[in-house]
């Protein structure tokens, strides 16, 4: 996978943070939904004290990020991007409050749309090689001192605690249920967005002209693996070429293979969430 250009990173982060802001300002906060994370705590603090949501997110996340920076838990470039994303989220969340409409009359719809916008926003920020900070940072710091702790489990436990605590703040168990809906929908949208970006077409080629087929992949600058196979009827040994690429490149490669070997057997299958080597890397 080619390194993302700076312009792509900026567009992904700005768009993602804007969508996340819509989820908070238009749906979550007006409906009294605290869907975990730093933003969930910020919504509760804002409800009780009136303290700005965006400013609280920065005050919560930046000190944690500074510690992570000092301990070199993240690469410095990624930490710098995360700092920019945190500040932008803070500014955008507070600056757009008077402009964005509030939709809280129907809590269930608000929970669904809050999850959709927040999950999509986080997914785009992730694809932009950045992060919005928050609870995950605490999980990383805890793991630094207690290696047996898993970051995902620690973050999930803290998010559940925030969701449960929101019921006490709003004094209504329905707020807990709506927050749970938002968390679930947010996770689904984020996973869908990220996994789709990592999906590839898996190509398996069996040909009598293996060297020519290999040259096609190399010309397209695609990595391949050559396996040793055996014919089911003839028991003859033959080489099998396997590689992964995006759908547009796959169609072009398949056409070139058919040109060099019209009799080649080409199997194309969808491969979801391809990671490893140059695929699916965030840092």
BAKE-116495 format. One line per 4 residues: number of its first residue (from 1); their letters; for each residue x, y, z of N, C-alpha, C. Coordinates in pm, 1 decimal. Example, Ala and Ser with C-alpha at 12.3 -4.5 7.8 and 13.67 -1.06 7.14 Angstrom:
<kolmars>
1	AS	1319.0:-569.0:780.0:1230.0:-450.0:780.0:1320.0:-330.0:780.0  1285.0:-225.0:708.0:1367.0:-106.0:714.0:1290.0:3.0:787.0 .
</kolmars>
This chain:
<kolmars>
1	XXXX	84.6:-118.4:0.0:0.0:0.0:0.0:88.0:123.2:0.0  60.8:217.8:-86.5:140.7:337.5:-95.8:116.8:425.8:25.7  221.6:496.6:65.6:210.2:588.9:177.8:110.0:698.5:143.2  23.9:729.5:238.0:-74.2:833.5:214.2:-6.2:968.7:201.9 .
5	XXXX	-54.0:1051.6:108.5:-2.4:1186.3:93.7:-54.7:1273.1:207.0  18.2:1381.5:231.9:-21.8:1473.3:338.1:-162.0:1527.7:313.5  -193.7:1558.2:187.4:-326.6:1611.2:155.2:-435.4:1509.4:188.7  -410.2:1380.9:162.8:-506.9:1276.4:195.4:-527.7:1265.7:345.9 .
9	XXXX	-418.4:1273.0:419.3:-425.4:1263.7:565.5:-507.1:1379.1:621.7  -484.1:1499.5:568.9:-556.5:1617.5:616.8:-705.3:1605.4:586.2  -738.2:1566.4:462.9:-879.1:1553.9:423.2:-949.9:1448.1:508.0  -887.5:1332.8:527.9:-948.3:1226.5:607.0:-972.3:1271.3:750.6 .
13	XXXX	-872.7:1338.3:810.0:-885.4:1380.3:949.2:-989.1:1490.7:967.1  -985.0:1590.7:879.3:-1080.1:1701.3:891.5:-1222.9:1652.3:869.8  -1241.8:1569.8:766.2:-1375.8:1515.9:739.4:-1423.2:1427.6:853.8  -1334.1:1341.4:903.0:-1370.4:1252.2:1012.5:-1407.2:1327.6:1139.0 .
17	XXXX	-1330.0:1428.7:1172.6:-1357.9:1506.8:1293.5:-1487.3:1585.7:1277.8  -1514.8:1633.8:1156.9:-1640.4:1705.1:1133.3:-1760.2:1612.0:1153.4  -1752.0:1490.3:1100.2:-1860.3:1393.5:1118.5:-1876.4:1357.2:1266.1  -1764.7:1340.9:1334.0:-1769.3:1308.5:1476.9:-1835.3:1422.7:1554.9 .
21	XXXX	-1803.3:1546.2:1516.3:-1863.3:1663.0:1581.0:-2013.5:1666.9:1560.1  -2059.1:1632.9:1439.0:-2203.1:1627.0:1412.0:-2269.2:1524.6:1503.6  -2204.6:1409.0:1518.3:-2259.7:1305.6:1605.1:-2276.6:1353.0:1748.0  -2177.8:1428.1:1797.6:-2185.2:1477.7:1935.6:-2286.6:1590.4:1948.6 .
25	XXXX	-2270.0:1693.0:1863.0:-2346.6:1816.3:1878.8:-2492.5:1804.5:1834.9  -2515.9:1732.6:1726.6:-2652.6:1724.7:1673.8:-2735.9:1616.3:1740.9  -2670.5:1509.5:1789.2:-2747.6:1395.3:1836.1:-2715.7:1352.0:1979.4  -2589.7:1323.8:2009.5:-2557.5:1266.1:2140.6:-2585.8:1361.9:2256.3 .
29	XXXX	-2524.8:1479.1:2253.6:-2541.4:1574.5:2364.1:-2686.1:1620.8:2382.3  -2757.7:1659.7:2274.8:-2897.4:1703.4:2294.5:-2989.2:1595.1:2350.2  -2957.4:1468.4:2319.2:-3043.3:1358.4:2365.2:-2999.4:1302.9:2500.1  -2895.1:1360.6:2559.2:-2847.2:1311.5:2687.8:-2782.1:1175.8:2678.0 .
33	XXXX	-2701.6:1156.0:2571.7:-2634.9:1027.9:2549.0:-2485.4:1046.7:2570.3  -2427.1:968.0:2660.0:-2282.9:972.9:2686.7:-2221.7:840.6:2643.8  -2177.1:830.2:2517.8:-2134.4:701.1:2463.0:-1989.7:663.2:2494.2  -1947.8:678.9:2618.1:-1813.1:639.1:2655.6:-1707.9:733.7:2602.1 .
37	XXXX	-1582.8:705.3:2631.5:-1472.5:786.5:2582.1:-1466.4:923.4:2647.6  -1365.9:1001.3:2604.1:-1350.9:1136.4:2657.2:-1471.2:1222.8:2623.3  -1528.5:1202.6:2505.2:-1644.7:1282.0:2465.9:-1764.9:1250.1:2553.8  -1778.5:1124.7:2594.6:-1887.7:1088.1:2683.9:-1873.6:1155.3:2819.8 .
41	XXXX	-1751.3:1155.3:2872.9:-1727.6:1224.7:3000.2:-1754.2:1374.0:2983.3  -1710.7:1429.9:2868.7:-1728.5:1573.1:2843.0:-1876.6:1609.5:2838.0  -1958.1:1523.4:2778.2:-2102.2:1549.1:2770.6:-2164.0:1550.1:2910.7  -2120.5:1458.4:2997.2:-2171.6:1453.7:3133.9:-2127.9:1577.3:3212.8 .
45	XXXX	-2000.5:1614.6:3197.8:-1950.0:1732.9:3268.1:-2023.1:1858.1:3219.9  -2047.6:1865.9:3089.7:-2119.0:1980.4:3034.1:-2263.0:1986.0:3087.2  -2325.4:1871.3:3101.5:-2463.4:1867.2:3152.1:-2470.5:1915.8:3296.6  -2370.2:1879.4:3377.3:-2371.3:1913.6:3519.6:-2321.1:2055.6:3544.7 .
49	XXXX	-2212.8:2095.2:3474.9:-2146.4:2223.5:3505.7:-2154.6:2326.1:3394.5  -2185.9:2282.3:3270.5:-2185.8:2374.7:3158.1:-2049.6:2395.1:3097.2  -1949.0:2319.2:3143.0:-1813.3:2331.8:3089.4:-1812.1:2288.0:2942.8  -1743.0:2363.8:2853.4:-1745.0:2331.3:2709.5:-1697.0:2189.0:2680.5 .
53	XXXX	-1770.5:2120.2:2595.7:-1739.5:1980.6:2562.2:-1603.3:1968.9:2494.4  -1580.1:2050.9:2392.5:-1454.7:2041.6:2317.8:-1333.7:2072.2:2403.1  -1341.7:2177.2:2482.8:-1229.3:2214.6:2568.8:-1198.0:2104.3:2667.9  -1301.7:2041.4:2722.2:-1278.9:1931.8:2816.4:-1204.6:1816.1:2748.2 .
57	XXXX	-1242.8:1784.6:2623.7:-1176.7:1675.3:2550.9:-1026.7:1701.7:2537.0  -990.3:1826.3:2507.6:-848.7:1861.2:2495.3:-777.5:1851.0:2629.1  -839.0:1907.0:2734.7:-778.1:1902.9:2867.8:-765.2:1759.7:2918.6  -852.6:1672.6:2872.9:-847.5:1531.9:2912.9:-740.1:1455.0:2835.3 .
61	XXXX	-733.7:1478.3:2704.3:-650.7:1394.2:2617.5:-506.5:1442.2:2601.3  -484.8:1573.2:2593.8:-350.4:1623.5:2565.3:-248.2:1587.4:2673.1  -279.7:1596.6:2803.7:-180.9:1552.6:2903.8:-146.2:1404.5:2890.6  -247.1:1322.3:2859.6:-221.3:1179.9:2839.3:-132.1:1158.2:2717.7 .
65	XXXX	-159.4:1233.3:2610.7:-78.9:1221.2:2489.6:64.8:1267.5:2515.7  80.7:1371.6:2599.3:214.5:1418.6:2632.9:293.6:1309.7:2704.3  226.9:1236.5:2793.2:294.3:1126.8:2862.4:331.3:1015.3:2765.0  236.3:984.0:2677.1:262.2:880.5:2576.4:379.0:921.6:2486.6 .
69	XXXX	384.6:1050.8:2453.0:494.8:1105.1:2372.2:627.6:1086.1:2445.0  628.7:1121.7:2575.0:751.5:1112.9:2653.8:800.3:969.7:2665.6  707.3:876.4:2683.4:744.0:735.5:2699.7:765.1:665.0:2565.4  742.7:736.8:2456.2:761.3:682.5:2320.7:677.1:556.9:2297.2 .
73	XXXX	553.8:558.2:2352.0:462.6:446.3:2327.4:416.6:447.4:2181.8  401.1:566.7:2125.5:367.4:584.8:1985.0:486.8:645.9:1913.9  499.5:624.0:1782.2:597.5:700.3:1704.4:567.7:849.1:1714.4  672.1:931.5:1712.5:654.5:1075.0:1730.8:564.0:1136.6:1623.8 .
77	XXXX	575.2:1088.7:1500.0:492.9:1143.8:1391.5:344.6:1118.2:1418.8  312.6:996.8:1462.8:173.5:964.3:1492.3:122.6:1047.1:1610.0  204.1:1063.1:1712.6:163.8:1142.5:1829.3:136.7:1287.7:1789.5  219.2:1341.5:1698.1:198.9:1479.3:1652.1:67.3:1490.8:1576.5 .
81	XXXX	36.4:1391.1:1492.5:-91.1:1391.6:1420.2:-207.6:1384.0:1518.6  -194.4:1297.4:1619.9:-301.0:1282.5:1718.1:-324.1:1413.4:1792.5  -216.3:1485.0:1824.7:-230.3:1613.1:1894.1:-308.4:1712.2:1808.0  -277.9:1715.5:1679.7:-351.5:1805.0:1588.1:-498.6:1766.0:1580.8 .
85	XXXX	-526.4:1635.2:1576.4:-665.4:1588.7:1569.3:-741.6:1623.9:1696.4  -676.6:1609.3:1811.7:-741.5:1640.3:1939.4:-776.4:1788.5:1946.7  -682.2:1873.3:1909.5:-705.9:2018.2:1913.1:-815.4:2057.1:1814.0  -810.0:1999.6:1692.6:-911.1:2031.0:1592.0:-1049.7:1987.0:1638.4 .
89	XXXX	-1057.7:1869.2:1701.2:-1185.4:1821.6:1753.0:-1238.8:1917.1:1859.9  -1150.0:1964.3:1946.4:-1190.4:2057.3:2051.4:-1244.0:2187.5:1993.1  -1169.3:2244.0:1898.8:-1209.4:2370.8:1838.3:-1339.5:2356.0:1761.0  -1348.9:2250.7:1680.6:-1466.7:2231.3:1596.6:-1591.4:2203.4:1681.1 .
93	XXXX	-1575.6:2125.2:1786.8:-1690.9:2090.5:1871.1:-1750.8:2213.4:1938.4  -1665.4:2302.6:1987.9:-1716.5:2422.1:2056.2:-1755.0:2533.3:1958.8  -1678.1:2547.6:1851.0:-1704.3:2657.0:1757.3:-1833.2:2635.4:1678.5  -1865.5:2509.0:1650.1:-1984.1:2480.1:1568.9:-2111.0:2462.7:1651.5 .
97	XXXX	-2099.4:2470.5:1783.8:-2218.0:2451.6:1868.3:-2332.4:2547.3:1833.7  -2306.2:2676.9:1811.4:-2418.7:2766.7:1779.4:-2476.5:2745.6:1639.7  -2400.2:2678.8:1553.1:-2440.0:2664.8:1412.6:-2517.7:2535.7:1387.7  -2469.7:2425.7:1444.7:-2530.0:2295.8:1416.9:-2664.0:2281.5:1489.0 .
101	XXXX	-2763.8:2225.9:1421.2:-2895.1:2205.2:1484.8:-2889.0:2091.2:1585.5  -2971.1:2100.2:1687.3:-2977.7:1995.3:1789.3:-3100.4:1909.2:1765.9  -3080.2:1777.4:1764.5:-3190.6:1684.3:1741.8:-3195.3:1586.1:1858.8  -3282.1:1612.9:1955.5:-3288.6:1525.4:2071.5:-3428.5:1484.7:2108.2 .
105	XXXX	-3525.7:1519.4:2023.2:-3664.6:1488.6:2055.2:-3693.0:1338.6:2056.6  -3629.9:1266.6:1964.3:-3647.2:1121.0:1958.5:-3514.5:1056.8:1998.1  -3498.7:1013.3:2123.8:-3369.7:961.1:2172.1:-3318.1:839.7:2094.4  -3408.9:753.3:2049.5:-3364.2:633.7:1978.3:-3301.9:671.6:1844.3 .
109	XXXX	-3370.2:758.8:1769.0:-3313.7:804.8:1642.4:-3182.3:879.3:1667.0  -3179.2:959.2:1772.3:-3056.8:1031.6:1805.7:-2943.9:934.5:1836.4  -2973.7:827.3:1908.6:-2871.9:727.1:1941.7:-2817.8:659.7:1815.8  -2908.5:626.3:1723.5:-2866.8:559.6:1599.6:-2780.4:651.1:1512.9 .
113	XXXX	-2824.8:774.6:1495.7:-2749.7:866.0:1409.4:-2621.1:914.0:1476.2  -2622.7:927.4:1607.2:-2498.9:963.2:1677.6:-2394.2:854.9:1656.0  -2435.6:729.2:1668.6:-2342.8:619.1:1646.3:-2291.1:615.2:1504.0  -2380.2:639.4:1407.1:-2339.2:636.0:1266.4:-2237.1:745.2:1235.5 .
117	XXXX	-2264.0:867.4:1280.4:-2172.8:978.1:1251.8:-2042.0:964.8:1329.6  -2050.6:928.5:1456.1:-1928.8:917.3:1536.7:-1841.7:801.1:1490.3  -1904.3:687.6:1457.3:-1827.2:573.1:1408.5:-1761.2:601.1:1275.1  -1835.1:665.5:1184.4:-1777.4:701.1:1053.9:-1663.4:800.6:1071.0 .
121	XXXX	-1683.4:897.2:1161.3:-1578.2:996.0:1184.6:-1452.2:933.6:1240.1  -1467.5:845.6:1339.8:-1350.2:779.3:1397.1:-1280.1:690.9:1293.7  -1359.6:626.1:1208.3:-1300.7:542.8:1103.7:-1215.8:623.6:1008.0  -1263.6:740.9:967.5:-1187.4:826.3:876.2:-1060.9:879.1:943.0 .
125	XXXX	-1071.3:915.6:1071.0:-951.9:961.4:1143.5:-848.7:848.7:1152.0  -895.9:727.2:1177.4:-807.4:610.7:1181.7:-738.9:590.3:1046.4  -817.0:600.3:938.6:-760.2:584.1:804.8:-663.6:697.6:771.9  -679.9:811.5:839.7:-587.4:923.4:822.6:-465.9:912.6:911.9 .
129	XXXX	-440.0:791.7:963.2:-321.6:764.3:1046.5:-315.2:855.1:1168.3  -429.3:871.9:1234.6:-431.6:958.1:1351.9:-527.0:899.9:1455.2  -551.1:976.6:1563.1:-635.9:930.0:1670.8:-690.4:1051.3:1744.5  -806.5:1035.8:1808.2:-865.8:1147.5:1881.3:-837.9:1139.8:2030.8 .
133	XXXX	-749.4:1048.8:2072.2:-712.0:1040.2:2212.5:-821.0:979.1:2297.9  -820.8:1016.3:2426.7:-925.8:970.5:2516.1:-889.5:845.8:2594.2  -989.8:760.1:2611.3:-977.1:643.9:2698.9:-867.8:548.0:2653.4  -849.7:535.0:2522.5:-746.9:442.8:2471.7:-609.8:478.3:2525.7 .
137	XXXX	-581.7:608.0:2540.1:-453.5:652.3:2593.5:-432.5:600.6:2736.0  -539.7:604.1:2816.1:-528.8:553.1:2952.6:-496.8:404.2:2950.5  -560.9:331.0:2859.5:-532.3:188.6:2846.2:-386.9:161.8:2812.5  -330.1:243.0:2723.7:-189.2:227.0:2686.7:-96.7:255.6:2804.8 .
141	XXXX	-130.4:357.5:2881.7:-48.0:392.4:2998.0:-56.5:282.2:3104.0  -177.3:230.8:3127.3:-191.7:121.7:3223.9:-111.4:-0.5:3181.7  -113.6:-29.1:3051.1:-39.8:-144.4:3002.2:110.4:-126.4:3020.1  154.7:-0.8:3021.3:296.7:28.7:3040.2:344.5:-22.2:3176.5 .
145	XXXX	258.1:-8.0:3278.1:293.9:-48.9:3413.7:243.8:-188.0:3448.8  137.7:-230.3:3380.7:81.6:-363.3:3405.9:69.4:-434.8:3270.8  177.5:-498.5:3225.5:179.7:-560.3:3091.1:69.8:-663.8:3068.3  18.2:-720.5:3176.5:-85.6:-823.4:3161.1:-219.5:-765.2:3118.8 .
149	XXXX	-234.6:-633.0:3132.3:-360.0:-567.5:3095.2:-366.3:-549.7:2943.6  -480.1:-583.7:2885.1:-501.2:-562.8:2742.8:-566.8:-426.6:2721.1  -512.3:-351.3:2626.0:-560.7:-214.9:2602.6:-708.9:-214.2:2567.4  -749.4:-302.8:2476.2:-888.7:-306.2:2433.6:-982.9:-337.7:2548.9 .
153	XXXX	-944.6:-434.7:2632.1:-1028.4:-472.6:2745.5:-1037.4:-359.1:2846.6  -925.6:-292.8:2872.7:-924.5:-182.2:2968.6:-1010.9:-66.8:2918.6  -997.2:-33.0:2789.9:-1076.7:75.7:2732.4:-1225.3:41.7:2735.1  -1259.0:-83.3:2703.0:-1399.4:-124.6:2704.6:-1457.8:-116.2:2845.1 .
157	XXXX	-1380.4:-158.4:2944.8:-1427.6:-154.2:3082.7:-1454.2:-10.5:3127.0  -1364.3:80.9:3091.0:-1383.5:221.1:3128.1:-1501.4:282.8:3054.2  -1518.5:246.5:2928.3:-1633.7:298.6:2852.6:-1765.4:248.7:2911.1  -1768.6:122.0:2953.4:-1889.4:67.8:3016.3:-1918.9:143.6:3146.2 .
161	XXXX	-1813.0:172.6:3222.0:-1831.9:246.9:3347.6:-1890.5:385.8:3320.5  -1842.9:450.6:3213.1:-1894.2:584.2:3178.2:-2041.1:576.5:3138.4  -2075.1:475.4:3058.2:-2213.0:457.8:3014.5:-2304.2:433.5:3134.8  -2261.0:348.1:3227.0:-2341.1:320.0:3346.0:-2354.6:444.2:3434.6 .
165	XXXX	-2244.6:519.1:3446.5:-2247.3:639.5:3529.3:-2341.6:744.8:3472.2  -2358.4:743.7:3339.4:-2448.4:841.2:3277.8:-2591.7:823.7:3326.2  -2629.3:700.3:3361.2:-2762.6:676.6:3415.0:-2782.1:745.9:3548.0  -2674.3:753.3:3627.8:-2682.6:822.5:3756.0:-2691.6:973.5:3736.4 .
169	XXXX	-2616.6:1023.7:3638.5:-2615.8:1168.3:3613.9:-2752.0:1214.5:3562.9  -2805.8:1141.3:3463.8:-2935.3:1179.9:3406.1:-3053.8:1124.1:3485.8  -3024.0:1030.5:3579.2:-3126.4:970.0:3663.8:-3235.5:901.5:3582.2  -3190.2:831.5:3478.2:-3285.2:759.7:3392.6:-3211.1:643.7:3325.7 .
173	XXXX	-3258.4:523.0:3349.1:-3192.3:405.3:3292.9:-3198.0:404.7:3140.3  -3294.5:476.7:3082.7:-3305.8:480.2:2937.1:-3183.3:546.7:2873.3  -3122.1:639.8:2944.4:-3000.6:702.5:2891.8:-2888.2:600.6:2876.7  -2883.7:504.2:2967.5:-2783.7:397.0:2957.4:-2810.7:312.6:2833.6 .
177	XXXX	-2937.3:279.3:2812.2:-2974.0:195.0:2697.8:-2946.6:266.4:2565.9  -2978.5:393.8:2558.8:-2952.1:469.2:2436.2:-2801.6:482.0:2411.3  -2725.3:501.1:2519.0:-2579.3:509.6:2504.3:-2522.6:377.4:2453.8  -2578.8:265.7:2502.7:-2533.7:134.0:2456.2:-2561.4:117.1:2307.5 .
181	XXXX	-2677.1:165.1:2261.6:-2710.2:160.1:2118.4:-2609.7:241.7:2037.8  -2577.0:360.4:2087.2:-2480.9:446.0:2016.7:-2344.5:380.1:2007.4  -2298.2:321.8:2117.3:-2167.4:254.7:2118.3:-2165.7:139.6:2018.3  -2273.9:61.2:2015.8:-2281.4:-53.2:1923.9:-2279.9:-7.7:1778.3 .
185	XXXX	-2364.7:88.3:1744.8:-2372.6:138.0:1606.7:-2240.6:203.8:1566.1  -2180.3:278.9:1657.1:-2053.2:344.0:1627.5:-1946.1:241.1:1592.7  -1938.6:133.3:1672.0:-1840.2:28.4:1645.5:-1863.3:-39.1:1511.6  -1990.9:-62.7:1477.1:-2022.7:-126.9:1350.0:-1981.7:-39.3:1231.1 .
189	XXXX	-2012.6:89.8:1239.3:-1978.3:179.7:1129.6:-1827.1:194.1:1116.3  -1758.1:204.2:1228.4:-1612.7:216.5:1222.1:-1549.3:91.1:1162.6  -1593.3:-26.4:1208.8:-1539.4:-151.9:1156.4:-1568.5:-166.2:1007.3  -1690.3:-130.7:966.8:-1728.2:-142.1:826.1:-1639.0:-53.8:739.7 .
193	XXXX	-1615.3:68.8:784.9:-1534.7:163.0:707.2:-1389.4:117.9:698.6  -1333.1:79.3:812.2:-1192.1:40.1:816.2:-1169.6:-91.8:743.5  -1257.8:-190.4:767.6:-1241.8:-320.3:702.4:-1258.7:-309.6:551.7  -1350.8:-223.4:505.9:-1370.5:-206.5:362.3:-1246.4:-145.4:297.9 .
197	XXXX	-1180.4:-55.1:369.4:-1058.8:5.7:314.2:-945.5:-95.4:305.4  -950.7:-199.6:392.2:-846.7:-301.6:392.0:-883.6:-424.2:308.6  -1001.4:-423.2:246.5:-1042.2:-537.9:166.6:-967.8:-538.9:33.7  -935.7:-655.4:-12.4:-864.7:-672.8:-138.3:-921.1:-793.6:-211.2 .
201	XXXX	-886.4:-804.6:-337.2:-920.4:-924.6:-412.7:-800.7:-1018.4:-410.5  -824.1:-1141.8:-371.1:-719.3:-1242.9:-368.4:-717.7:-1314.6:-502.8  -602.4:-1315.6:-567.4:-589.0:-1379.2:-698.5:-504.0:-1505.1:-687.5  -556.9:-1614.9:-737.6:-482.7:-1741.2:-743.8:-476.8:-1781.5:-890.3 .
205	XXXX	-356.9:-1795.3:-942.8:-338.1:-1821.3:-1086.0:-261.8:-1951.0:-1105.2  -317.8:-2040.0:-1186.9:-250.1:-2163.6:-1226.0:-228.1:-2157.7:-1376.6  -102.1:-2160.5:-1415.8:-68.7:-2139.5:-1556.0:51.9:-2223.6:-1595.7  57.7:-2255.6:-1725.0:174.0:-2324.8:-1779.4:288.0:-2226.7:-1804.3 .
209	XXXX	254.4:-2098.4:-1802.3:355.8:-1994.2:-1828.5:375.9:-1911.1:-1701.4  423.3:-1977.5:-1597.6:433.9:-1912.9:-1467.1:524.1:-1791.0:-1470.3  634.5:-1799.3:-1541.2:728.6:-1687.0:-1544.6:665.8:-1563.8:-1608.5  587.5:-1583.2:-1713.8:521.7:-1470.7:-1778.5:416.4:-1408.3:-1686.8 .
213	XXXX	343.2:-1493.0:-1616.0:241.6:-1443.3:-1523.5:307.7:-1367.4:-1408.4  418.7:-1421.4:-1361.0:490.4:-1353.0:-1252.7:537.1:-1215.8:-1297.7  580.0:-1204.5:-1420.8:624.4:-1075.4:-1474.1:509.8:-973.7:-1476.9  387.6:-1022.9:-1502.9:271.6:-932.9:-1502.7:254.1:-870.2:-1365.2 .
217	XXXX	261.6:-951.6:-1261.1:247.0:-899.2:-1125.0:361.1:-804.1:-1089.6  482.1:-839.5:-1129.8:597.5:-755.6:-1097.7:590.4:-621.8:-1170.5  540.2:-622.6:-1295.0:523.2:-497.3:-1369.6:422.9:-405.4:-1300.5  323.3:-466.0:-1237.7:222.1:-388.5:-1164.5:267.4:-355.8:-1022.0 .
221	XXXX	389.5:-398.0:-988.4:448.2:-373.8:-855.5:362.4:-434.8:-745.7  319.5:-558.3:-768.8:240.4:-631.2:-671.0:321.2:-747.8:-615.8  315.9:-763.1:-483.3:384.5:-876.5:-422.0:307.7:-1005.4:-446.0  378.9:-1113.0:-465.8:315.9:-1242.5:-489.8:386.0:-1350.6:-409.4 .
225	XXXX	317.3:-1462.2:-395.6:374.6:-1581.9:-335.4:356.2:-1696.2:-433.5  461.9:-1771.8:-456.5:454.2:-1884.9:-549.2:451.1:-2013.8:-467.7  343.0:-2088.5:-485.3:323.9:-2212.9:-412.3:350.1:-2331.6:-504.3  387.4:-2442.2:-446.0:405.4:-2565.0:-522.5:275.5:-2645.6:-516.4 .
229	XXXX	219.6:-2674.3:-634.1:95.6:-2750.0:-640.9:113.3:-2880.3:-716.7  9.4:-2960.4:-714.6:12.2:-3088.4:-785.8:-122.9:-3110.2:-851.8  -120.9:-3145.8:-978.8:-244.6:-3169.5:-1051.6:-321.7:-3286.6:-994.0  -453.7:-3268.0:-977.2:-534.3:-3373.2:-917.6:-545.0:-3497.2:-1004.2 .
233	XXXX	-547.5:-3481.0:-1137.0:-558.7:-3594.3:-1229.0:-423.9:-3640.6:-1279.0  -337.7:-3545.2:-1314.8:-209.5:-3581.0:-1377.2:-99.2:-3605.6:-1275.7  -118.0:-3556.5:-1151.4:-14.4:-3565.0:-1047.0:113.2:-3491.5:-1085.4  102.2:-3406.7:-1187.6:218.5:-3328.9:-1228.3:237.2:-3208.8:-1134.6 .
237	XXXX	364.5:-3180.3:-1106.7:395.9:-3067.3:-1020.1:384.6:-2937.5:-1099.7  320.5:-2838.1:-1041.5:309.9:-2709.4:-1107.2:314.0:-2599.1:-1002.2  347.5:-2479.3:-1048.2:355.5:-2365.6:-957.2:224.4:-2286.6:-960.7  184.2:-2239.5:-843.6:62.0:-2162.0:-828.3:99.8:-2024.1:-775.3 .
241	XXXX	53.3:-1921.3:-843.5:84.7:-1784.0:-803.2:-33.1:-1724.9:-725.8  -2.9:-1667.4:-611.6:-106.2:-1606.9:-528.7:-66.0:-1463.4:-493.8  -160.6:-1370.8:-507.9:-133.5:-1230.5:-476.7:-262.1:-1158.4:-441.2  -248.5:-1040.6:-380.5:-365.7:-959.8:-342.5:-349.5:-819.1:-397.1 .
245	XXXX	-460.4:-761.4:-441.1:-458.4:-624.2:-491.8:-598.4:-565.6:-480.5  -608.8:-435.0:-500.8:-742.9:-375.4:-498.2:-817.9:-414.4:-625.6  -947.6:-385.8:-626.6:-1033.2:-437.6:-733.7:-997.5:-381.3:-870.8  -962.7:-253.4:-875.1:-928.7:-192.2:-1004.3:-802.1:-255.3:-1062.0 .
249	XXXX	-701.1:-271.5:-978.4:-576.5:-332.9:-1025.3:-597.3:-478.9:-1061.0  -684.4:-546.0:-986.8:-709.7:-687.9:-1011.9:-766.8:-709.3:-1151.9  -859.7:-624.6:-1192.6:-919.3:-638.0:-1325.7:-814.8:-619.0:-1434.5  -726.4:-522.0:-1414.5:-621.4:-496.4:-1512.7:-520.9:-611.8:-1517.6 .
253	XXXX	-484.0:-665.7:-1401.6:-389.5:-777.4:-1396.0:-449.4:-900.9:-1461.9  -576.4:-925.2:-1435.8:-641.8:-1042.6:-1495.1:-642.4:-1033.3:-1647.4  -665.9:-914.8:-1699.8:-665.8:-896.9:-1845.2:-527.2:-923.4:-1903.5  -423.6:-874.8:-1837.5:-286.4:-895.6:-1885.8:-247.4:-1043.0:-1879.7 .
257	XXXX	-292.9:-1113.6:-1774.0:-261.0:-1255.5:-1762.6:-324.9:-1332.8:-1877.1  -448.3:-1299.4:-1910.3:-516.9:-1367.5:-2020.1:-450.1:-1339.7:-2154.4  -382.8:-1226.2:-2165.3:-310.6:-1194.0:-2288.7:-184.8:-1279.2:-2303.0  -112.9:-1300.8:-2191.8:11.7:-1378.8:-2199.7:-15.9:-1529.0:-2196.1 .
261	XXXX	-130.5:-1568.3:-2136.3:-165.8:-1709.8:-2130.9:-317.8:-1724.2:-2130.6  -377.8:-1738.7:-2248.9:-525.0:-1749.4:-2258.0:-581.3:-1870.0:-2183.0  -498.3:-1972.3:-2158.3:-546.3:-2094.3:-2093.6:-526.5:-2092.2:-1941.5  -478.0:-1983.1:-1888.5:-451.8:-1976.5:-1744.7:-582.8:-1984.1:-1666.6 .
265	XXXX	-579.4:-2056.3:-1554.9:-693.9:-2063.2:-1464.7:-675.2:-1954.4:-1358.0  -767.9:-1859.3:-1354.4:-758.6:-1746.1:-1262.7:-876.5:-1750.2:-1166.4  -847.1:-1756.8:-1039.5:-950.3:-1756.6:-935.5:-938.3:-1625.7:-858.6  -1048.6:-1551.6:-853.6:-1050.7:-1423.9:-781.2:-1154.0:-1434.2:-669.9 .
269	XXXX	-1111.2:-1406.8:-547.3:-1201.6:-1412.4:-431.7:-1182.1:-1287.5:-347.0  -1290.0:-1243.0:-286.1:-1280.8:-1125.3:-200.3:-1213.2:-1162.6:-69.1  -1114.9:-1082.2:-31.1:-1043.1:-1103.9:94.2:-1066.7:-982.7:184.1  -1140.0:-1001.9:291.7:-1173.1:-891.2:380.6:-1063.3:-868.5:483.4 .
273	XXXX	-1041.5:-740.3:514.3:-950.4:-701.6:621.2:-812.0:-763.1:604.4  -748.1:-733.5:492.8:-613.4:-781.9:466.4:-512.3:-698.3:544.4  -433.3:-763.2:629.1:-332.4:-692.8:708.1:-200.2:-766.6:698.2  -92.4:-696.6:735.1:39.6:-755.6:725.9:113.0:-705.9:603.3 .
277	XXXX	246.4:-719.8:607.0:329.4:-666.0:500.1:297.0:-518.6:481.3  261.8:-478.2:357.7:229.6:-336.7:334.8:80.4:-308.6:344.6  0.3:-411.4:377.6:-144.4:-392.6:381.6:-189.5:-357.3:522.0  -289.9:-263.7:527.2:-359.4:-236.1:652.0:-277.0:-173.9:760.2 .
281	XXX	-164.6:-109.1:728.1:-82.7:-49.0:831.2:-135.3:88.9:868.7  -135.7:116.2:998.4:-176.4:248.2:1045.2:-54.5:330.6:1079.5  40.5:271.0:1147.0:159.5:344.8:1191.8:278.4:310.9:1105.4 .
</kolmars>
